[in-house]
Amino acid sequence: MIEPDLSLQKPLEDYVEYIEKMNIRSLPLLETMSEPLFSFQDPYHTVNGMGAAQKILARRLEIYPFGRYRVHDFAWGRRSATAYIYWSFFYKVEKRKFLGKKESETYDFSGVSEVVFAPDGKILSHVEFWGGHDAFDVKTYQKPLEK
């Protein structure tokens, strides 16, 4: 049996809490939890560096300003300092109905993130695996980031 490094348990729990409370204003807090060369990957982006990662997350939260994560579970992997977080992202999409009236519908998709920690508890990388996002505005989300 592989024993997780329990000194990393608190950084993992802090990150899980951060994910669940994430919003545009909280994005700068990611810098306090991560290494400067933090890498981020999702099905549409792969970036290195805190600024680029924050831009991707900001775009997601700008497209869906009321989008929120709910973490269902998390666990340590077999590789040292690697954790997995199972989550859902809930968001609303406004649709025009009769006479220009708008109605919003709530959607969600689930995913798993692989998070690798440095020995000091800082996050080295965050890789998201997700799909099944029918109403997610992929065209807007996957546009190249401005430099």
Sine and cosine of phi, psi and omega as CSV:
sin_phi,cos_phi,sin_psi,cos_psi,sin_omega,cos_omega
0.00,0.00,0.65,-0.76,0.01,-1.00
-1.00,-0.04,0.78,-0.63,0.00,-1.00
-1.00,-0.07,0.82,-0.58,0.05,-1.00
-0.94,0.33,0.41,-0.91,0.07,-1.00
-0.97,0.23,0.98,-0.20,-0.10,-1.00
-0.92,0.39,-0.27,0.96,0.08,-1.00
-0.93,0.36,-0.26,0.97,0.02,-1.00
-0.99,-0.11,-0.04,1.00,-0.03,-1.00
-0.89,0.46,-0.71,0.70,-0.01,-1.00
-0.90,0.43,-0.72,0.70,0.08,-1.00
-0.85,0.53,-0.60,0.80,0.04,-1.00
-0.90,0.43,-0.74,0.67,-0.01,-1.00
-0.90,0.44,-0.61,0.79,0.06,-1.00
-0.89,0.45,-0.64,0.76,0.00,-1.00
-0.93,0.37,-0.65,0.76,0.06,-1.00
-0.86,0.51,-0.70,0.71,0.03,-1.00
-0.89,0.46,-0.66,0.75,0.03,-1.00
-0.87,0.50,-0.72,0.69,-0.01,-1.00
-0.85,0.53,-0.71,0.70,-0.04,-1.00
-0.92,0.39,-0.45,0.90,-0.03,-1.00
-0.97,-0.22,0.04,1.00,-0.12,-0.99
-0.84,0.55,0.71,-0.70,0.14,-0.99
-0.47,-0.88,0.04,-1.00,-0.05,-1.00
-0.82,0.57,-0.69,0.72,-0.06,-1.00
-0.94,0.34,-0.43,0.90,-0.04,-1.00
-1.00,0.03,-0.12,0.99,-0.04,-1.00
-0.83,0.56,-0.62,0.78,0.03,-1.00
-0.87,0.49,-0.38,0.92,0.03,-1.00
-0.90,0.43,-0.38,0.92,0.02,-1.00
-0.85,0.52,-0.52,0.85,0.01,-1.00
-0.88,0.47,-0.53,0.85,-0.02,-1.00
-0.97,0.24,-0.32,0.95,-0.05,-1.00
-0.98,-0.21,-0.19,0.98,-0.17,-0.99
-0.83,-0.56,0.37,-0.93,0.12,-0.99
-0.95,0.32,0.48,-0.88,0.00,-1.00
-0.85,0.53,-0.55,0.84,0.00,-1.00
-1.00,-0.06,0.39,0.92,0.07,-1.00
-0.67,0.74,0.73,-0.68,0.06,-1.00
-0.93,-0.37,0.59,-0.81,-0.04,-1.00
-0.74,-0.67,0.66,-0.75,0.02,-1.00
-0.59,-0.81,0.68,-0.74,0.18,-0.98
-0.71,-0.71,-0.04,-1.00,-0.05,-1.00
-0.87,0.49,-0.25,0.97,-0.06,-1.00
-0.88,-0.48,-0.16,0.99,-0.07,-1.00
-0.62,-0.78,0.52,-0.85,0.20,-0.98
-0.64,-0.77,0.90,-0.44,-0.05,-1.00
-0.69,-0.72,0.40,-0.92,0.11,-0.99
-0.85,-0.52,0.64,-0.77,0.01,-1.00
0.96,-0.27,0.60,-0.80,-0.06,-1.00
-0.88,0.48,-0.70,0.72,-0.04,-1.00
-0.86,0.51,-0.71,0.71,-0.01,-1.00
-0.91,0.41,-0.65,0.76,0.02,-1.00
-0.90,0.44,-0.67,0.74,0.01,-1.00
-0.90,0.43,-0.57,0.82,0.03,-1.00
-0.90,0.43,-0.66,0.75,0.01,-1.00
-0.90,0.43,-0.74,0.67,0.00,-1.00
-0.90,0.43,-0.61,0.79,0.04,-1.00
-0.89,0.46,-0.67,0.74,0.02,-1.00
-0.87,0.50,-0.70,0.72,0.01,-1.00
-0.86,0.52,-0.70,0.72,-0.04,-1.00
-0.97,0.23,-0.39,0.92,0.08,-1.00
-0.97,0.22,-0.63,0.78,0.04,-1.00
-0.90,0.43,-0.64,0.77,-0.02,-1.00
-0.81,-0.58,0.99,0.17,-0.11,-0.99
-0.87,0.49,-0.37,0.93,0.04,-1.00
-0.97,-0.25,0.27,0.96,0.03,-1.00
-0.93,0.37,0.67,-0.75,-0.01,-1.00
-0.61,-0.79,0.54,-0.84,0.10,-0.99
-1.00,-0.07,0.56,-0.83,0.19,-0.98
-0.79,-0.61,0.86,-0.50,0.00,-1.00
-1.00,0.04,0.82,-0.57,0.00,-1.00
-1.00,0.04,-0.62,0.78,-0.06,-1.00
-0.23,-0.97,0.29,-0.96,0.10,-1.00
-0.48,-0.88,0.43,-0.90,-0.05,-1.00
-0.39,-0.92,0.41,-0.91,0.09,-1.00
-0.99,0.16,0.61,-0.79,0.04,-1.00
-1.00,0.04,-0.06,-1.00,0.01,-1.00
-0.97,0.23,-0.44,0.90,0.04,-1.00
-0.99,0.12,0.62,-0.79,-0.02,-1.00
-0.84,0.54,0.71,-0.71,0.09,-1.00
0.90,0.43,0.37,0.93,0.03,-1.00
-0.91,-0.42,0.81,-0.59,0.01,-1.00
-0.85,-0.52,0.37,-0.93,0.03,-1.00
-0.82,-0.57,0.72,-0.69,-0.04,-1.00
-0.85,-0.53,0.84,-0.54,0.03,-1.00
-0.99,-0.13,0.83,-0.56,-0.13,-0.99
-0.61,-0.79,0.22,-0.97,0.19,-0.98
-0.79,-0.61,0.57,-0.82,0.08,-1.00
-0.93,-0.36,0.87,-0.49,0.00,-1.00
-0.97,-0.23,0.71,-0.71,-0.03,-1.00
-0.48,-0.88,0.32,-0.95,0.00,-1.00
-0.92,-0.39,0.57,-0.82,0.07,-1.00
-0.83,-0.56,0.82,-0.57,0.05,-1.00
-1.00,0.08,0.71,-0.70,0.03,-1.00
-0.79,-0.61,0.65,-0.76,0.05,-1.00
-0.98,0.19,0.72,-0.69,0.05,-1.00
-0.93,-0.37,-0.39,-0.92,-0.02,-1.00
-0.87,0.50,0.59,-0.81,0.06,-1.00
0.84,0.54,0.52,0.86,0.06,-1.00
0.97,0.26,0.05,1.00,0.00,-1.00
-0.94,0.33,0.69,-0.72,-0.01,-1.00
-0.99,-0.15,0.62,-0.78,0.13,-0.99
-0.76,-0.65,0.56,-0.83,0.02,-1.00
-0.93,-0.37,0.61,-0.80,0.06,-1.00
-0.88,-0.47,0.60,-0.80,0.00,-1.00
-0.99,-0.10,0.71,-0.71,0.03,-1.00
-0.78,-0.63,0.21,-0.98,0.11,-0.99
-0.41,-0.91,0.36,-0.93,0.19,-0.98
-0.61,-0.80,0.44,-0.90,-0.05,-1.00
-0.93,-0.36,0.40,-0.92,0.02,-1.00
-0.36,-0.93,0.06,-1.00,0.07,-1.00
-0.77,-0.63,0.69,-0.72,0.07,-1.00
-0.93,-0.38,0.72,-0.70,0.13,-0.99
-0.99,-0.13,0.85,-0.53,-0.06,-1.00
-0.86,-0.51,0.80,-0.60,0.00,-1.00
-0.93,-0.36,0.76,-0.66,-0.03,-1.00
-0.96,-0.28,0.53,-0.85,0.17,-0.98
-0.99,0.16,0.28,-0.96,0.01,-1.00
-0.84,0.54,-0.46,0.89,0.00,-1.00
-0.99,0.10,0.05,1.00,0.04,-1.00
1.00,-0.05,-0.07,1.00,0.04,-1.00
-0.98,0.21,0.51,-0.86,-0.03,-1.00
-0.99,0.11,0.78,-0.62,0.05,-1.00
-1.00,-0.01,-0.66,0.75,-0.04,-1.00
-0.46,-0.89,0.42,-0.91,0.03,-1.00
-0.66,-0.75,0.90,-0.44,0.00,-1.00
-0.87,-0.49,0.84,-0.54,-0.02,-1.00
-0.98,-0.19,0.68,-0.74,0.10,-1.00
-0.86,-0.50,0.90,-0.44,0.01,-1.00
-0.41,-0.91,0.28,-0.96,0.02,-1.00
-0.28,-0.96,-0.18,-0.98,0.05,-1.00
0.89,0.46,0.75,0.66,-0.10,-1.00
-0.88,-0.47,0.89,0.45,-0.14,-0.99
-0.80,0.60,-0.71,0.71,-0.09,-1.00
-1.00,-0.09,0.00,1.00,-0.01,-1.00
-0.94,0.33,0.75,-0.66,-0.07,-1.00
-0.98,0.21,0.99,0.16,-0.08,-1.00
-0.90,0.45,-0.64,0.77,-0.04,-1.00
-0.86,0.51,-0.70,0.71,0.02,-1.00
-0.94,0.34,-0.68,0.74,-0.08,-1.00
-0.91,0.41,-0.61,0.79,-0.11,-0.99
-1.00,0.00,0.08,1.00,0.07,-1.00
-0.84,0.54,0.54,-0.84,0.03,-1.00
-0.85,0.52,0.59,-0.81,0.02,-1.00
-0.96,0.27,0.59,-0.81,0.09,-1.00
-0.97,0.23,0.60,-0.80,-0.05,-1.00
-1.00,0.00,0.00,0.00,0.00,0.00
